Amino acid sequence: MRSSTPEDLSGRCERCYLPTALCLCADVPVIPTRTELLIIRHNKESQKSTNTARIAALALPRCHIVSYGAPGAPFDASVLDTPDTWLLFPDAPEAEGPPPKRLVIIDGSWAQARRMVQRVPALRRLPGLRLPPPAPDTRRLRKPPHPDGMSTLEAMAGALARLEGEELAKPLLTLHELMIERVLASRGRLGWENYL
């Protein structure tokens, strides 16, 4: 099932993109971080109701999303020029030294993410942060193409747990579970009556 939303967001929240009756916004925590977070989101993800980067940006005041791949809008790689910037990506060379001041997260399908990293040389030059694969029984909105795959929100929680501690990541993981429940409810897989 496709997860794109109507362009006019008819019947949906303008912030979280979920149906108004299932809006997640009142349950989104505010999580201050030391680390600045820059999400590079593939243009085709921007209208999907299952896009977890949107939800992460609502919870994290130091998080910013920039678009990649929009027709007629070339990507401005100068956003990657900040010193002490690392890339959260499985194939990135593992960084050494003190934690970064800023972390870049690629948001898109696995194929889109790989192409983005291949096509932006500045991304390939960044030191990397890798995460262990998620547990095999982890609930999903989308099936990843390989065992290391996880949503952007899960990956950000894992990275922040490693950089700033497990306690900081817990509310993000709770938010991810709540998002899964609400999306499944919107698709009729869980009863709406639980949220009315």
N, CA and C atoms as an extended XYZ file, in Angstrom:
588
Properties=species:S:1:pos:R:3:atomname:S:1:resname:S:1:resid:I:1 pbc="F F F"
N         0.836       -1.182        0.000 N   MET     1
C         0.000        0.000        0.000 CA  MET     1
C         0.876        1.239        0.000 C   MET     1
N         0.543        2.205       -0.844 N   ARG     2
C         1.315        3.437       -0.905 CA  ARG     2
C         0.998        4.300        0.294 C   ARG     2
N         1.961        5.059        0.745 N   SER     3
C         1.762        5.858        1.943 CA  SER     3
C         1.774        7.350        1.654 C   SER     3
N         1.540        7.744        0.401 N   SER     4
C         1.526        9.171        0.120 CA  SER     4
C         0.196        9.760        0.571 C   SER     4
N         0.206       11.038        0.827 N   THR     5
C        -0.976       11.723        1.318 CA  THR     5
C        -1.507       12.650        0.243 C   THR     5
N        -2.787       13.027        0.327 N   PRO     6
C        -3.308       13.969       -0.660 CA  PRO     6
C        -2.552       15.292       -0.585 C   PRO     6
N        -2.362       15.944       -1.714 N   GLU     7
C        -1.604       17.199       -1.730 CA  GLU     7
C        -2.210       18.258       -0.833 C   GLU     7
N        -3.536       18.285       -0.741 N   ASP     8
C        -4.189       19.298        0.100 CA  ASP     8
C        -4.318       18.854        1.561 C   ASP     8
N        -3.789       17.663        1.893 N   LEU     9
C        -3.827       17.100        3.246 CA  LEU     9
C        -5.253       17.003        3.783 C   LEU     9
N        -6.197       16.819        2.912 N   SER    10
C        -7.604       16.725        3.300 CA  SER    10
C        -7.804       15.659        4.375 C   SER    10
N        -8.344       16.090        5.528 N   GLY    11
C        -8.602       15.177        6.629 CA  GLY    11
C        -7.374       14.749        7.399 C   GLY    11
N        -6.244       15.392        7.146 N   ARG    12
C        -4.984       15.002        7.790 CA  ARG    12
C        -4.353       16.182        8.524 C   ARG    12
N        -3.560       15.857        9.525 N   CYS    13
C        -2.812       16.885       10.252 CA  CYS    13
C        -1.725       17.451        9.343 C   CYS    13
N        -1.557       18.752        9.359 N   GLU    14
C        -0.561       19.393        8.507 CA  GLU    14
C         0.866       19.194        9.003 C   GLU    14
N         1.042       18.740       10.242 N   ARG    15
C         2.387       18.532       10.782 CA  ARG    15
C         2.828       17.076       10.672 C   ARG    15
N         1.995       16.140       11.159 N   CYS    16
C         2.414       14.734       11.178 CA  CYS    16
C         1.884       13.934        9.988 C   CYS    16
N         0.949       14.489        9.230 N   TYR    17
C         0.359       13.888        8.026 CA  TYR    17
C        -0.550       12.702        8.313 C   TYR    17
N        -0.814       12.404        9.563 N   LEU    18
C        -1.736       11.319        9.881 CA  LEU    18
C        -3.169       11.843        9.844 C   LEU    18
N        -4.161       10.948        9.673 N   PRO    19
C        -5.546       11.402        9.731 CA  PRO    19
C        -5.789       12.181       11.029 C   PRO    19
N        -6.586       13.229       10.945 N   THR    20
C        -6.794       14.129       12.085 CA  THR    20
C        -7.169       13.374       13.356 C   THR    20
N        -8.014       12.350       13.250 N   ALA    21
C        -8.433       11.590       14.437 CA  ALA    21
C        -7.282       10.819       15.068 C   ALA    21
N        -6.216       10.590       14.314 N   LEU    22
C        -5.060        9.824       14.808 CA  LEU    22
C        -3.814       10.689       14.967 C   LEU    22
N        -3.994       12.010       14.931 N   CYS    23
C        -2.860       12.943       14.988 CA  CYS    23
C        -1.909       12.581       16.133 C   CYS    23
N        -0.634       12.632       15.836 N   LEU    24
C         0.425       12.247       16.761 CA  LEU    24
C         1.017       13.453       17.508 C   LEU    24
N         0.717       14.650       17.046 N   CYS    25
C         1.430       15.848       17.506 CA  CYS    25
C         1.390       16.065       19.019 C   CYS    25
N         0.259       15.809       19.659 N   ALA    26
C         0.160       16.026       21.107 CA  ALA    26
C         1.037       15.057       21.894 C   ALA    26
N         1.444       13.964       21.269 N   ASP    27
C         2.261       12.951       21.937 CA  ASP    27
C         3.745       13.047       21.597 C   ASP    27
N         4.117       14.029       20.794 N   VAL    28
C         5.523       14.165       20.395 CA  VAL    28
C         6.295       14.866       21.504 C   VAL    28
N         7.307       14.208       22.072 N   PRO    29
C         8.105       14.854       23.123 CA  PRO    29
C         9.069       15.874       22.510 C   PRO    29
N         9.561       16.764       23.328 N   VAL    30
C        10.622       17.681       22.906 CA  VAL    30
C        11.906       17.153       23.525 C   VAL    30
N        12.868       16.804       22.659 N   ILE    31
C        14.094       16.158       23.115 CA  ILE    31
C        15.294       17.023       22.731 C   ILE    31
N        15.825       17.796       23.672 N   PRO    32
C        17.009       18.601       23.362 CA  PRO    32
C        18.251       17.715       23.245 C   PRO    32
N        19.084       18.007       22.272 N   THR    33
C        20.315       17.242       22.047 CA  THR    33
C        21.507       18.183       21.973 C   THR    33
N        22.669       17.658       22.300 N   ARG    34
C        23.908       18.398       22.052 CA  ARG    34
C        24.209       18.395       20.564 C   ARG    34
N        23.919       17.273       19.922 N   THR    35
C        24.259       17.063       18.519 CA  THR    35
C        23.225       17.732       17.619 C   THR    35
N        23.714       18.474       16.648 N   GLU    36
C        22.830       19.016       15.611 CA  GLU    36
C        22.563       17.895       14.611 C   GLU    36
N        21.350       17.798       14.108 N   LEU    37
C        20.966       16.727       13.190 CA  LEU    37
C        20.486       17.325       11.873 C   LEU    37
N        21.084       16.879       10.790 N   LEU    38
C        20.699       17.334        9.457 CA  LEU    38
C        20.205       16.129        8.672 C   LEU    38
N        18.923       16.131        8.333 N   ILE    39
C        18.345       15.056        7.541 CA  ILE    39
C        18.304       15.492        6.086 C   ILE    39
N        18.896       14.681        5.212 N   ILE    40
C        18.773       14.905        3.776 CA  ILE    40
C        17.723       13.918        3.292 C   ILE    40
N        16.545       14.452        2.983 N   ARG    41
C        15.397       13.614        2.652 CA  ARG    41
C        15.154       13.605        1.151 C   ARG    41
N        15.035       12.411        0.598 N   HIS    42
C        14.718       12.285       -0.825 CA  HIS    42
C        13.350       12.908       -1.079 C   HIS    42
N        13.244       13.652       -2.142 N   ASN    43
C        12.011       14.356       -2.484 CA  ASN    43
C        10.786       13.435       -2.498 C   ASN    43
N        10.962       12.192       -2.943 N   LYS    44
C         9.825       11.268       -3.038 CA  LYS    44
C         9.311       10.824       -1.670 C   LYS    44
N        10.063       11.092       -0.613 N   GLU    45
C         9.624       10.752        0.746 CA  GLU    45
C         8.772       11.859        1.373 C   GLU    45
N         8.843       13.043        0.839 N   SER    46
C         8.259       14.202        1.527 CA  SER    46
C         6.759       14.119        1.734 C   SER    46
N         6.020       13.440        0.879 N   GLN    47
C         4.566       13.367        1.021 CA  GLN    47
C         4.073       12.047        1.606 C   GLN    47
N         4.961       11.181        2.003 N   LYS    48
C         4.540        9.888        2.539 CA  LYS    48
C         4.153       10.013        4.010 C   LYS    48
N         3.007        9.456        4.343 N   SER    49
C         2.560        9.506        5.737 CA  SER    49
C         3.431        8.632        6.639 C   SER    49
N         4.178        7.702        6.062 N   THR    50
C         5.060        6.838        6.849 CA  THR    50
C         6.473        7.403        6.977 C   THR    50
N         6.687        8.634        6.538 N   ASN    51
C         8.021        9.222        6.624 CA  ASN    51
C         8.349        9.570        8.069 C   ASN    51
N         9.282        8.833        8.661 N   THR    52
C         9.606        9.042       10.075 CA  THR    52
C        10.534       10.235       10.301 C   THR    52
N        11.189       10.730        9.256 N   ALA    53
C        12.039       11.918        9.409 CA  ALA    53
C        11.191       13.112        9.831 C   ALA    53
N         9.999       13.214        9.281 N   ARG    54
C         9.096       14.313        9.631 CA  ARG    54
C         8.806       14.292       11.129 C   ARG    54
N         8.542       13.100       11.657 N   ILE    55
C         8.216       12.961       13.078 CA  ILE    55
C         9.445       13.254       13.940 C   ILE    55
N        10.608       12.786       13.499 N   ALA    56
C        11.849       13.067       14.236 CA  ALA    56
C        12.087       14.570       14.335 C   ALA    56
N        11.859       15.289       13.243 N   ALA    57
C        12.080       16.737       13.243 CA  ALA    57
C        11.111       17.460       14.179 C   ALA    57
N         9.920       16.903       14.385 N   LEU    58
C         8.979       17.508       15.333 CA  LEU    58
C         9.483       17.367       16.768 C   LEU    58
N        10.183       16.268       17.061 N   ALA    59
C        10.630       15.983       18.432 CA  ALA    59
C        11.981       16.602       18.771 C   ALA    59
N        12.800       16.860       17.759 N   LEU    60
C        14.186       17.272       18.000 CA  LEU    60
C        14.408       18.719       17.559 C   LEU    60
N        14.487       19.668       18.495 N   PRO    61
C        14.644       21.070       18.128 CA  PRO    61
C        15.897       21.368       17.295 C   PRO    61
N        16.939       20.559       17.444 N   ARG    62
C        18.180       20.807       16.699 CA  ARG    62
C        18.244       19.983       15.419 C   ARG    62
N        17.093       19.631       14.884 N   CYS    63
C        17.016       18.825       13.665 CA  CYS    63
C        16.454       19.682       12.529 C   CYS    63
N        17.081       19.549       11.368 N   HIS    64
C        16.666       20.312       10.186 CA  HIS    64
C        16.609       19.351        9.000 C   HIS    64
N        15.596       19.502        8.148 N   ILE    65
C        15.455       18.658        6.956 CA  ILE    65
C        15.718       19.485        5.712 C   ILE    65
N        16.571       18.956        4.824 N   VAL    66
C        16.760       19.554        3.496 CA  VAL    66
C        16.360       18.508        2.460 C   VAL    66
N        15.861       18.993        1.344 N   SER    67
C        15.365       18.108        0.307 CA  SER    67
C        16.446       17.772       -0.708 C   SER    67
N        16.323       16.579       -1.276 N   TYR    68
C        17.228       16.113       -2.318 CA  TYR    68
C        16.369       15.527       -3.447 C   TYR    68
N        16.728       15.855       -4.675 N   GLY    69
C        16.106       15.205       -5.825 CA  GLY    69
C        14.834       15.834       -6.334 C   GLY    69
N        14.478       17.012       -5.860 N   ALA    70
C        13.286       17.672       -6.386 CA  ALA    70
C        13.569       18.138       -7.812 C   ALA    70
N        12.640       17.942       -8.738 N   PRO    71
C        12.865       18.370      -10.122 CA  PRO    71
C        13.197       19.866      -10.191 C   PRO    71
N        14.259       20.174      -10.896 N   GLY    72
C        14.673       21.563      -11.089 CA  GLY    72
C        15.320       22.211       -9.886 C   GLY    72
N        15.619       21.445       -8.846 N   ALA    73
C        16.233       22.009       -7.642 CA  ALA    73
C        17.483       21.218       -7.302 C   ALA    73
N        18.643       21.606       -7.846 N   PRO    74
C        19.868       20.866       -7.546 CA  PRO    74
C        20.206       20.921       -6.052 C   PRO    74
N        20.802       19.842       -5.577 N   PHE    75
C        21.174       19.768       -4.168 CA  PHE    75
C        22.364       20.670       -3.895 C   PHE    75
N        22.270       21.481       -2.859 N   ASP    76
C        23.342       22.384       -2.470 CA  ASP    76
C        24.215       21.688       -1.421 C   ASP    76
N        25.334       21.131       -1.863 N   ALA    77
C        26.211       20.366       -0.969 CA  ALA    77
C        26.932       21.234        0.050 C   ALA    77
N        26.819       22.550       -0.047 N   SER    78
C        27.477       23.412        0.935 CA  SER    78
C        26.887       23.217        2.334 C   SER    78
N        25.699       22.629        2.447 N   VAL    79
C        25.117       22.351        3.770 CA  VAL    79
C        25.952       21.327        4.527 C   VAL    79
N        26.869       20.658        3.827 N   LEU    80
C        27.698       19.628        4.458 CA  LEU    80
C        29.053       20.158        4.909 C   LEU    80
N        29.306       21.440        4.723 N   ASP    81
C        30.629       22.018        4.978 CA  ASP    81
C        30.944       22.305        6.444 C   ASP    81
N        30.017       22.116        7.335 N   THR    82
C        30.248       22.412        8.747 CA  THR    82
C        31.298       21.465        9.324 C   THR    82
N        32.297       21.992       10.044 N   PRO    83
C        33.297       21.111       10.675 CA  PRO    83
C        32.652       20.170       11.698 C   PRO    83
N        33.333       19.077       12.000 N   ASP    84
C        32.877       18.078       12.974 CA  ASP    84
C        31.515       17.500       12.598 C   ASP    84
N        31.367       17.186       11.300 N   THR    85
C        30.134       16.578       10.797 CA  THR    85
C        30.414       15.135       10.419 C   THR    85
N        29.553       14.233       10.884 N   TRP    86
C        29.651       12.810       10.546 CA  TRP    86
C        28.417       12.398        9.762 C   TRP    86
N        28.511       11.275        9.087 N   LEU    87
C        27.422       10.705        8.314 CA  LEU    87
C        26.947        9.409        8.961 C   LEU    87
N        25.658        9.305        9.208 N   LEU    88
C        25.066        8.064        9.707 CA  LEU    88
C        24.689        7.228        8.492 C   LEU    88
N        25.507        6.210        8.212 N   PHE    89
C        25.274        5.382        7.035 CA  PHE    89
C        26.082        4.095        7.181 C   PHE    89
N        25.508        2.942        6.825 N   PRO    90
C        26.205        1.669        7.058 CA  PRO    90
C        27.542        1.527        6.340 C   PRO    90
N        27.690        2.128        5.177 N   ASP    91
C        28.933        1.960        4.410 CA  ASP    91
C        29.959        3.065        4.644 C   ASP    91
N        29.639        4.047        5.462 N   ALA    92
C        30.566        5.158        5.695 CA  ALA    92
C        31.770        4.666        6.487 C   ALA    92
N        32.967        5.223        6.195 N   PRO    93
C        34.152        4.828        6.967 CA  PRO    93
C        33.982        5.231        8.432 C   PRO    93
N        34.226        4.300        9.334 N   GLU    94
C        34.001        4.535       10.768 CA  GLU    94
C        34.876        5.682       11.270 C   GLU    94
N        34.215        6.636       11.936 N   ALA    95
C        34.906        7.804       12.463 CA  ALA    95
C        35.633        7.462       13.757 C   ALA    95
N        36.651        8.251       14.047 N   GLU    96
C        37.390        8.120       15.303 CA  GLU    96
C        37.453        9.486       15.957 C   GLU    96
N        37.672        9.500       17.247 N   GLY    97
C        37.811       10.772       17.943 CA  GLY    97
C        36.559       11.151       18.701 C   GLY    97
N        36.520       12.410       19.155 N   PRO    98
C        35.380       12.856       19.958 CA  PRO    98
C        34.089       12.861       19.131 C   PRO    98
N        32.940       12.805       19.788 N   PRO    99
C        31.661       12.790       19.064 CA  PRO    99
C        31.513       14.018       18.169 C   PRO    99
N        30.727       13.895       17.102 N   PRO   100
C        30.562       15.023       16.184 CA  PRO   100
C        29.673       16.104       16.783 C   PRO   100
N        29.813       17.300       16.240 N   LYS   101
C        28.892       18.379       16.598 CA  LYS   101
C        27.612       18.254       15.780 C   LYS   101
N        27.752       17.654       14.581 N   ARG   102
C        26.588       17.510       13.708 CA  ARG   102
C        26.601       16.138       13.056 C   ARG   102
N        25.407       15.569       12.898 N   LEU   103
C        25.246       14.262       12.278 CA  LEU   103
C        24.306       14.402       11.088 C   LEU   103
N        24.728       13.867        9.935 N   VAL   104
C        23.908       13.886        8.729 CA  VAL   104
C        23.233       12.527        8.599 C   VAL   104
N        21.925       12.556        8.362 N   ILE   105
C        21.129       11.342        8.223 CA  ILE   105
C        20.500       11.353        6.837 C   ILE   105
N        20.610       10.252        6.110 N   ILE   106
C        20.017       10.129        4.782 CA  ILE   106
C        18.638        9.500        4.940 C   ILE   106
N        17.623       10.130        4.357 N   ASP   107
C        16.252        9.640        4.491 CA  ASP   107
C        15.680        9.311        3.115 C   ASP   107
N        15.361        8.053        2.931 N   GLY   108
C        14.770        7.578        1.680 CA  GLY   108
C        14.727        6.066        1.720 C   GLY   108
N        14.236        5.460        0.653 N   SER   109
C        14.307        4.004        0.569 CA  SER   109
C        15.781        3.616        0.539 C   SER   109
N        16.062        2.335        0.723 N   TRP   110
C        17.459        1.904        0.711 CA  TRP   110
C        18.115        2.256       -0.627 C   TRP   110
N        17.439        2.014       -1.731 N   ALA   111
C        18.005        2.324       -3.060 CA  ALA   111
C        18.214        3.829       -3.218 C   ALA   111
N        17.252        4.635       -2.780 N   GLN   112
C        17.398        6.091       -2.868 CA  GLN   112
C        18.569        6.571       -2.021 C   GLN   112
N        18.682        6.042       -0.812 N   ALA   113
C        19.763        6.461        0.092 CA  ALA   113
C        21.125        6.131       -0.501 C   ALA   113
N        21.292        4.936       -1.042 N   ARG   114
C        22.572        4.560       -1.645 CA  ARG   114
C        22.914        5.471       -2.817 C   ARG   114
N        21.921        5.753       -3.663 N   ARG   115
C        22.165        6.646       -4.809 CA  ARG   115
C        22.527        8.049       -4.355 C   ARG   115
N        21.877        8.535       -3.314 N   MET   116
C        22.184        9.869       -2.805 CA  MET   116
C        23.645        9.944       -2.368 C   MET   116
N        24.085        8.940       -1.620 N   VAL   117
C        25.472        8.935       -1.146 CA  VAL   117
C        26.436        8.805       -2.330 C   VAL   117
N        26.089        7.995       -3.319 N   GLN   118
C        26.952        7.837       -4.497 CA  GLN   118
C        27.046        9.119       -5.314 C   GLN   118
N        25.961        9.876       -5.390 N   ARG   119
C        25.911       11.051       -6.269 CA  ARG   119
C        26.378       12.348       -5.621 C   ARG   119
N        26.581       12.340       -4.316 N   VAL   120
C        27.046       13.548       -3.618 CA  VAL   120
C        28.420       13.249       -3.027 C   VAL   120
N        29.484       13.616       -3.746 N   PRO   121
C        30.837       13.304       -3.266 CA  PRO   121
C        31.114       13.802       -1.850 C   PRO   121
N        30.547       14.941       -1.471 N   ALA   122
C        30.790       15.485       -0.131 CA  ALA   122
C        30.281       14.536        0.952 C   ALA   122
N        29.233       13.778        0.677 N   LEU   123
C        28.748       12.795        1.652 CA  LEU   123
C        29.761       11.677        1.836 C   LEU   123
N        30.364       11.228        0.750 N   ARG   124
C        31.326       10.120        0.828 CA  ARG   124
C        32.609       10.514        1.555 C   ARG   124
N        32.879       11.798        1.665 N   ARG   125
C        34.088       12.252        2.360 CA  ARG   125
C        33.894       12.385        3.871 C   ARG   125
N        32.658       12.312        4.337 N   LEU   126
C        32.401       12.493        5.766 CA  LEU   126
C        32.766       11.242        6.553 C   LEU   126
N        33.314       11.417        7.764 N   PRO   127
C        33.510       10.257        8.633 CA  PRO   127
C        32.146        9.684        8.999 C   PRO   127
N        32.121        8.395        9.282 N   GLY   128
C        30.837        7.741        9.461 CA  GLY   128
C        30.549        7.229       10.850 C   GLY   128
N        29.274        7.017       11.086 N   LEU   129
C        28.780        6.371       12.290 CA  LEU   129
C        27.931        5.198       11.820 C   LEU   129
N        28.253        4.006       12.310 N   ARG   130
C        27.499        2.794       11.949 CA  ARG   130
C        26.764        2.284       13.172 C   ARG   130
N        25.650        1.629       12.905 N   LEU   131
C        24.843        1.066       13.984 CA  LEU   131
C        24.727       -0.438       13.813 C   LEU   131
N        24.549       -1.153       14.901 N   PRO   132
C        24.277       -2.592       14.760 CA  PRO   132
C        22.894       -2.782       14.146 C   PRO   132
N        22.657       -3.928       13.495 N   PRO   133
C        21.336       -4.162       12.909 CA  PRO   133
C        20.263       -4.245       13.998 C   PRO   133
N        19.032       -3.892       13.656 N   PRO   134
C        17.955       -3.999       14.642 CA  PRO   134
C        17.614       -5.465       14.905 C   PRO   134
N        16.920       -5.696       15.999 N   ALA   135
C        16.468       -7.061       16.321 CA  ALA   135
C        15.541       -7.547       15.209 C   ALA   135
N        15.622       -8.836       14.856 N   PRO   136
C        14.805       -9.362       13.756 CA  PRO   136
C        13.306       -9.219       13.966 C   PRO   136
N        12.848       -9.159       15.216 N   ASP   137
C        11.412       -9.077       15.481 CA  ASP   137
C        10.897       -7.643       15.632 C   ASP   137
N        11.711       -6.654       15.244 N   THR   138
C        11.304       -5.258       15.345 CA  THR   138
C        10.109       -4.980       14.430 C   THR   138
N         9.105       -4.272       14.966 N   ARG   139
C         7.933       -3.931       14.145 CA  ARG   139
C         8.310       -2.912       13.082 C   ARG   139
N         7.669       -3.019       11.928 N   ARG   140
C         7.997       -2.183       10.778 CA  ARG   140
C         6.748       -1.625       10.122 C   ARG   140
N         6.890       -0.434        9.531 N   LEU   141
C         5.873        0.095        8.621 CA  LEU   141
C         6.188       -0.307        7.192 C   LEU   141
N         7.472       -0.405        6.893 N   ARG   142
C         7.928       -0.828        5.569 CA  ARG   142
C         8.943       -1.953        5.758 C   ARG   142
N         8.910       -2.912        4.888 N   LYS   143
C         9.848       -4.028        4.983 CA  LYS   143
C        11.206       -3.610        4.405 C   LYS   143
N        12.271       -3.659        5.218 N   PRO   144
C        13.590       -3.297        4.687 CA  PRO   144
C        14.120       -4.392        3.764 C   PRO   144
N        14.936       -4.011        2.763 N   PRO   145
C        15.443       -5.002        1.815 CA  PRO   145
C        16.567       -5.870        2.371 C   PRO   145
N        17.115       -5.521        3.524 N   HIS   146
C        18.172       -6.333        4.137 CA  HIS   146
C        18.108       -6.173        5.654 C   HIS   146
N        18.778       -7.047        6.398 N   PRO   147
C        18.647       -7.068        7.863 CA  PRO   147
C        19.110       -5.795        8.572 C   PRO   147
N        19.988       -5.001        7.962 N   ASP   148
C        20.471       -3.780        8.606 CA  ASP   148
C        19.480       -2.632        8.492 C   ASP   148
N        18.442       -2.789        7.668 N   GLY   149
C        17.524       -1.688        7.387 CA  GLY   149
C        16.688       -1.297        8.597 C   GLY   149
N        16.487       -0.002        8.740 N   MET   150
C        15.634        0.530        9.796 CA  MET   150
C        15.088        1.872        9.354 C   MET   150
N        14.060        2.330       10.023 N   SER   151
C        13.500        3.633        9.678 CA  SER   151
C        14.469        4.739       10.093 C   SER   151
N        14.252        5.906        9.536 N   THR   152
C        15.095        7.053        9.877 CA  THR   152
C        14.988        7.382       11.363 C   THR   152
N        13.785        7.333       11.897 N   LEU   153
C        13.593        7.629       13.322 CA  LEU   153
C        14.318        6.611       14.200 C   LEU   153
N        14.249        5.330       13.847 N   GLU   154
C        14.986        4.301       14.600 CA  GLU   154
C        16.494        4.550       14.533 C   GLU   154
N        16.982        4.847       13.337 N   ALA   155
C        18.420        5.078       13.160 CA  ALA   155
C        18.881        6.283       13.964 C   ALA   155
N        18.072        7.337       13.967 N   MET   156
C        18.435        8.525       14.743 CA  MET   156
C        18.440        8.211       16.232 C   MET   156
N        17.486        7.416       16.698 N   ALA   157
C        17.461        7.025       18.108 CA  ALA   157
C        18.713        6.224       18.446 C   ALA   157
N        19.095        5.292       17.560 N   GLY   158
C        20.302        4.499       17.792 CA  GLY   158
C        21.554        5.348       17.823 C   GLY   158
N        21.639        6.303       16.910 N   ALA   159
C        22.811        7.185       16.869 CA  ALA   159
C        22.882        8.061       18.112 C   ALA   159
N        21.750        8.620       18.523 N   LEU   160
C        21.752        9.471       19.711 CA  LEU   160
C        22.027        8.663       20.979 C   LEU   160
N        21.565        7.415       21.005 N   ALA   161
C        21.890        6.556       22.155 CA  ALA   161
C        23.399        6.377       22.259 C   ALA   161
N        24.030        6.180       21.135 N   ARG   162
C        25.485        5.977       21.123 CA  ARG   162
C        26.239        7.263       21.445 C   ARG   162
N        25.753        8.393       20.934 N   LEU   163
C        26.462        9.659       21.108 CA  LEU   163
C        26.144       10.366       22.421 C   LEU   163
N        24.885       10.218       22.892 N   GLU   164
C        24.461       11.008       24.056 CA  GLU   164
C        23.808       10.184       25.159 C   GLU   164
N        23.681        8.871       24.965 N   GLY   165
C        23.154        8.020       26.024 CA  GLY   165
C        21.792        7.430       25.715 C   GLY   165
N        21.568        6.229       26.265 N   GLU   166
C        20.326        5.477       26.034 CA  GLU   166
C        19.087        6.229       26.491 C   GLU   166
N        19.173        6.935       27.605 N   GLU   167
C        17.998        7.634       28.142 CA  GLU   167
C        17.461        8.658       27.157 C   GLU   167
N        18.336        9.318       26.434 N   LEU   168
C        17.904       10.309       25.451 CA  LEU   168
C        17.141        9.647       24.303 C   LEU   168
N        17.525        8.421       23.950 N   ALA   169
C        16.920        7.736       22.807 CA  ALA   169
C        15.570        7.104       23.116 C   ALA   169
N        15.314        6.776       24.371 N   LYS   170
C        14.075        6.058       24.719 CA  LYS   170
C        12.805        6.759       24.246 C   LYS   170
N        12.659        8.084       24.451 N   PRO   171
C        11.425        8.727       23.987 CA  PRO   171
C        11.260        8.663       22.459 C   PRO   171
N        12.362        8.642       21.725 N   LEU   172
C        12.271        8.518       20.265 CA  LEU   172
C        11.776        7.139       19.866 C   LEU   172
N        12.247        6.116       20.553 N   LEU   173
C        11.788        4.757       20.250 CA  LEU   173
C        10.317        4.568       20.629 C   LEU   173
N         9.911        5.177       21.734 N   THR   174
C         8.498        5.144       22.123 CA  THR   174
C         7.640        5.845       21.079 C   THR   174
N         8.125        6.989       20.588 N   LEU   175
C         7.423        7.732       19.539 CA  LEU   175
C         7.317        6.895       18.263 C   LEU   175
N         8.372        6.169       17.923 N   HIS   176
C         8.351        5.308       16.738 CA  HIS   176
C         7.262        4.241       16.869 C   HIS   176
N         7.174        3.610       18.038 N   GLU   177
C         6.135        2.597       18.261 CA  GLU   177
C         4.737        3.203       18.151 C   GLU   177
N         4.567        4.390       18.716 N   LEU   178
C         3.273        5.059       18.648 CA  LEU   178
C         2.913        5.410       17.206 C   LEU   178
N         3.888        5.841       16.439 N   MET   179
C         3.637        6.142       15.028 CA  MET   179
C         3.190        4.883       14.279 C   MET   179
N         3.855        3.767       14.534 N   ILE   180
C         3.466        2.508       13.888 CA  ILE   180
C         2.013        2.176       14.217 C   ILE   180
N         1.646        2.300       15.494 N   GLU   181
C         0.270        2.001       15.892 CA  GLU   181
C        -0.729        2.892       15.172 C   GLU   181
N        -0.430        4.193       15.095 N   ARG   182
C        -1.369        5.130       14.472 CA  ARG   182
C        -1.475        4.897       12.961 C   ARG   182
N        -0.353        4.627       12.302 N   VAL   183
C        -0.402        4.364       10.862 CA  VAL   183
C        -1.190        3.079       10.594 C   VAL   183
N        -0.943        2.042       11.376 N   LEU   184
C        -1.689        0.796       11.196 CA  LEU   184
C        -3.180        1.011       11.457 C   LEU   184
N        -3.506        1.822       12.451 N   ALA   185
C        -4.914        2.139       12.708 CA  ALA   185
C        -5.528        2.866       11.515 C   ALA   185
N        -4.762        3.781       10.904 N   SER   186
C        -5.289        4.522        9.748 CA  SER   186
C        -5.528        3.608        8.549 C   SER   186
N        -4.843        2.481        8.523 N   ARG   187
C        -5.006        1.515        7.433 CA  ARG   187
C        -6.015        0.426        7.781 C   ARG   187
N        -6.652        0.563        8.936 N   GLY   188
C        -7.677       -0.403        9.337 CA  GLY   188
C        -7.136       -1.646        9.991 C   GLY   188
N        -5.849       -1.667       10.315 N   ARG   189
C        -5.262       -2.864       10.940 CA  ARG   189
C        -5.383       -2.847       12.454 C   ARG   189
N        -5.652       -1.693       13.013 N   LEU   190
C        -5.977       -1.567       14.436 CA  LEU   190
C        -7.231       -0.707       14.509 C   LEU   190
N        -8.040       -0.906       15.514 N   GLY   191
C        -9.282       -0.145       15.605 CA  GLY   191
C        -9.076        1.321       15.897 C   GLY   191
N        -9.735        2.182       15.151 N   TRP   192
C        -9.703        3.630       15.383 CA  TRP   192
C       -10.280        3.964       16.749 C   TRP   192
N       -11.218        3.122       17.229 N   GLU   193
C       -11.895        3.440       18.486 CA  GLU   193
C       -10.919        3.602       19.646 C   GLU   193
N        -9.712        3.031       19.514 N   ASN   194
C        -8.704        3.181       20.568 CA  ASN   194
C        -8.204        4.621       20.660 C   ASN   194
N        -8.441        5.422       19.616 N   TYR   195
C        -7.872        6.775       19.563 CA  TYR   195
C        -8.938        7.863       19.587 C   TYR   195
N       -10.188        7.466       19.661 N   LEU   196
C       -11.270        8.474       19.645 CA  LEU   196
C       -11.693        8.835       21.049 C   LEU   196
